[in-house]
Amino acid sequence: MTAYRLGLRANAGRFWLLVLVNAFVGAMVGIERDVLPLAGQRVFGLASETAVLSFIVTFGFTKALANLYAGRAADRTGRKPLLVAGWLFALPIPFLLMFAPAWGWIIFANVLLGINQGLCWSMTVVMKIDLVGPKQRGLAMGLNEFAGYLSVGVAAYLSGVIAEHYGLRPWPFALGLVAVAVGLVLSVFAVRETHGHARFEAGKAAGPSAAFGQLFAEVSWRNPTLFSISQAGLVNNLNDGLAWGLLPLYFAVAGLDVGHIAVLAAVYPATWGFLQLFTGALSDTIGRKWLIAGGMCLQAFAIWMFLVPANFGAWLFAAVLLGTGTAMVYPTLLAAIGDVVDPLVRASAVGVYRLWRDAGYAFGALIAGIVAHSFGQRSAIVAVAAITFASGVIVAARMRETHIVTSPFPLRGVS
């Protein structure tokens, strides 16, 4: 019989391997973050912001649905098969981005990217939570998101530098070939299943598990704390959709060259990724609620700062602040979900949360594109800043603290 042990130290080798795998998952998104919006206008001749941002809408909705499927399937069949499947869906993506003859092929590439991210990133999250147990969830999520989003920033910067020297296509997207190859090989031959650790943790504190319909309702709207978490995740990625799709166009209109746009596009996720080394662990000490509420309000202020007239230094500072606020929120939300649901339905609950969170990419791109097309890019920035601030207020008013060491599952079975 397999002897399971929980904790980061007890599972260090497996845990750090998953951190490395998630770095390659993040790189797949990073190669798009500054180059693809510019390519939409300059290579494919798209005239409106809504048309350019269509790839993010497609990505967001696809990833959201893939998250929901992955969470439910992982609780039934295990984690590793879904991780491997996610990498198989990623195989055509770099080639499509490099050689697509029309924008429709780019949209299709982002359908595949959404599936890749929904399966792979969801599984690295759940597998790390499985391994570390209840006491180090914040730290585990901080390390996971650190690897993923630092890699997003590095890949965004490298793809921008390549684009500045060799053009917007095909070479900036060749970085994806390396990410897919390494990620797939590691996932097939090195990563091991962690579902048994979740069963072991549930056995130590057995309790009823919710039916999926009940679980979906609780995480989505019925439970005030879980609703607060889900809406904050959605709005966080809503403003990330703005940063990904609209801000590079906004910077270009202001006269910045591709190299400076690449710096701004990279600093935000790199700051977000690096600081999660500390914010996730900090939430294990001071709790989750006020890091989330404060982080949402800081993001709102940072987005508003982009309204400063063309000033690279001010925008660089705003990007750092935006990354800082996101780092306060991102791993903490995932840790809070892990605090309040039964381990046997953990992957399903994370899947529901990530459904709403990653739908935020699509809603953000839609809102930013429609408002920018109708009222101008600055109006879109104002709208997203206001929505983000309102989200922080909701967390402050409705969420209760979830990090209770003496009662690791205060909402047992989310009933």
WOVEN-V176870 format. One record per run of one state. SS is the DSSP state (~ for helix, > for strand, _ for the rest). FROM is the first residue (numbers start at 1). LEN is the number of residues. If there is no record, write none. Layout:
ss=SS from=FROM len=LEN
ss=SS from=FROM len=LEN
//
This chain:
ss=_ from=1 len=11
ss=~ from=12 len=19
ss=_ from=31 len=4
ss=~ from=35 len=8
ss=_ from=43 len=6
ss=~ from=49 len=4
ss=_ from=53 len=1
ss=~ from=54 len=24
ss=_ from=78 len=2
ss=~ from=80 len=11
ss=_ from=91 len=2
ss=~ from=93 len=7
ss=_ from=100 len=3
ss=~ from=103 len=30
ss=_ from=133 len=1
ss=~ from=134 len=33
ss=_ from=167 len=4
ss=~ from=171 len=19
ss=_ from=190 len=5
ss=~ from=195 len=10
ss=_ from=205 len=7
ss=~ from=212 len=11
ss=_ from=223 len=1
ss=~ from=224 len=30
ss=_ from=254 len=4
ss=~ from=258 len=29
ss=_ from=287 len=2
ss=~ from=289 len=17
ss=_ from=306 len=6
ss=~ from=312 len=29
ss=_ from=341 len=2
ss=~ from=343 len=33
ss=_ from=376 len=1
ss=~ from=377 len=22
ss=_ from=399 len=13
ss=~ from=412 len=3
ss=_ from=415 len=1
//
